[in-house]
Amino acid sequence: MKHFGKGGIYVSLDAGISVELKSKFAFDIVDCLVSQGMEIYNSCGQIYLITSNDYDWDYLEISYDMLRDYIEFRQSCGYPIGIGLLKDNVRITNMLVDGSDLVTFNCDINRKTFILDNKIYTDVNWYIENIIMLLSNKFEILSLKYWEMR
């Protein structure tokens, strides 16, 4: 199943990158990204988070310290953790930690793309350079998997 993108050219429905890191602490991963320039607060001072075990998302106004406590609590209970990541105040991905050893970054939000042979492709290199490389500065990456459903 496909849908039309720019100019009627097909683009995949779903894409993401899953990373297995040596660190298993979700807040350390968020803190690593934030300390290297990734943003979590939107222009209204809100963070986009998973707020239930049913993967409901909502914008919350909480401090960075409260965010740490929130993430550590959810992780200790085995609940899914999700947080929206921004660059230049534009959400570029959602990070998901769902109890497995993988951290998943969704590539569908404001997707970075390129066109080749009249088809739109996800620019995986952009995600690797702007997210995964930030993680590799602090964590050992055990595996990396890119997936795309067309």
KOLROTOR-758291 format. One record per residue (C-alpha): residue number from 0; chain; x, y, z. Coordinates in steps of 0.5 Angstrom, whole numbers. Example, Ala and Ser with C-alpha at 12.3 -4.5 7.8 and 13.67 -1.06 7.14 Angstrom:
<recs>
REC  guza  paba   east  north     up
REC     0     A     25     -9     16
REC     1     A     27     -2     14
</recs>
This chain:
<recs>
REC  guza  paba   east  north     up
REC     0     A      0      0      0
REC     1     A      3      7     -2
REC     2     A      1     14     -2
REC     3     A      3     20     -6
REC     4     A      8     25     -4
REC     5     A     11     31     -7
REC     6     A      8     32    -14
REC     7     A      5     25    -14
REC     8     A     11     21    -13
REC     9     A     10     15     -9
REC    10     A     13     15     -2
REC    11     A     13     10      4
REC    12     A      8      9      9
REC    13     A     13      8     15
REC    14     A     20      8     16
REC    15     A     24      8     23
REC    16     A     31      6     25
REC    17     A     32      2     31
REC    18     A     38      2     35
REC    19     A     41     -3     41
REC    20     A     45      1     46
REC    21     A     50     -2     51
REC    22     A     46      3     56
REC    23     A     39      1     58
REC    24     A     37      8     61
REC    25     A     32     12     57
REC    26     A     34     18     61
REC    27     A     41     18     59
REC    28     A     39     17     52
REC    29     A     35     23     52
REC    30     A     40     27     56
REC    31     A     46     25     51
REC    32     A     42     28     45
REC    33     A     40     34     49
REC    34     A     47     36     51
REC    35     A     49     35     44
REC    36     A     44     40     41
REC    37     A     37     36     40
REC    38     A     31     39     43
REC    39     A     25     37     47
REC    40     A     21     43     49
REC    41     A     17     46     44
REC    42     A     16     54     43
REC    43     A     11     53     49
REC    44     A     15     50     54
REC    45     A     12     43     53
REC    46     A     15     36     52
REC    47     A     11     31     47
REC    48     A     11     24     51
REC    49     A      7     18     52
REC    50     A      3     19     58
REC    51     A     -1     12     58
REC    52     A      1      4     57
REC    53     A     -3      5     51
REC    54     A      2      9     47
REC    55     A     -3     15     48
REC    56     A      2     22     47
REC    57     A      0     29     50
REC    58     A      4     35     51
REC    59     A      6     36     58
REC    60     A      9     42     61
REC    61     A     14     39     66
REC    62     A     21     41     68
REC    63     A     28     37     66
REC    64     A     28     34     73
REC    65     A     21     32     73
REC    66     A     22     29     66
REC    67     A     28     25     69
REC    68     A     24     22     75
REC    69     A     18     21     70
REC    70     A     22     17     65
REC    71     A     26     13     71
REC    72     A     19     11     74
REC    73     A     16      9     67
REC    74     A     22      5     66
REC    75     A     23      2     72
REC    76     A     15     -1     72
REC    77     A     17     -3     65
REC    78     A     12      2     61
REC    79     A     13      5     54
REC    80     A     17     11     54
REC    81     A     16     16     48
REC    82     A     19     23     47
REC    83     A     19     28     41
REC    84     A     25     30     39
REC    85     A     26     37     36
REC    86     A     31     41     32
REC    87     A     30     48     31
REC    88     A     24     48     34
REC    89     A     21     43     29
REC    90     A     19     36     31
REC    91     A     23     31     27
REC    92     A     22     24     30
REC    93     A     19     21     36
REC    94     A     24     16     41
REC    95     A     21     10     43
REC    96     A     23      5     49
REC    97     A     18      0     50
REC    98     A     21     -5     54
REC    99     A     26     -9     49
REC   100     A     33     -7     48
REC   101     A     32     -3     42
REC   102     A     31      5     42
REC   103     A     27      6     36
REC   104     A     27     13     32
REC   105     A     21     14     28
REC   106     A     22     17     21
REC   107     A     15     19     19
REC   108     A     15     26     22
REC   109     A     17     32     18
REC   110     A     21     26     14
REC   111     A     28     28     11
REC   112     A     28     25      4
REC   113     A     31     25     -3
REC   114     A     29     24    -10
REC   115     A     32     19    -15
REC   116     A     29     16    -21
REC   117     A     22     20    -20
REC   118     A     21     16    -13
REC   119     A     22     19     -6
REC   120     A     26     16     -1
REC   121     A     28     17      6
REC   122     A     34     20      7
REC   123     A     37     15     12
REC   124     A     44     18     12
REC   125     A     41     25     15
REC   126     A     38     21     21
REC   127     A     44     17     22
REC   128     A     48     24     22
REC   129     A     44     28     26
REC   130     A     41     22     31
REC   131     A     45     16     31
REC   132     A     52     20     31
REC   133     A     50     24     37
REC   134     A     49     17     41
REC   135     A     55     14     38
REC   136     A     59     20     42
REC   137     A     57     17     49
REC   138     A     54     10     48
REC   139     A     57      4     45
REC   140     A     52      2     39
REC   141     A     51     -6     39
REC   142     A     46     -6     33
REC   143     A     43     -1     28
REC   144     A     37     -3     24
REC   145     A     33      1     19
REC   146     A     26     -1     16
REC   147     A     21      2     11
REC   148     A     15     -1      9
REC   149     A     12      1      2
</recs>
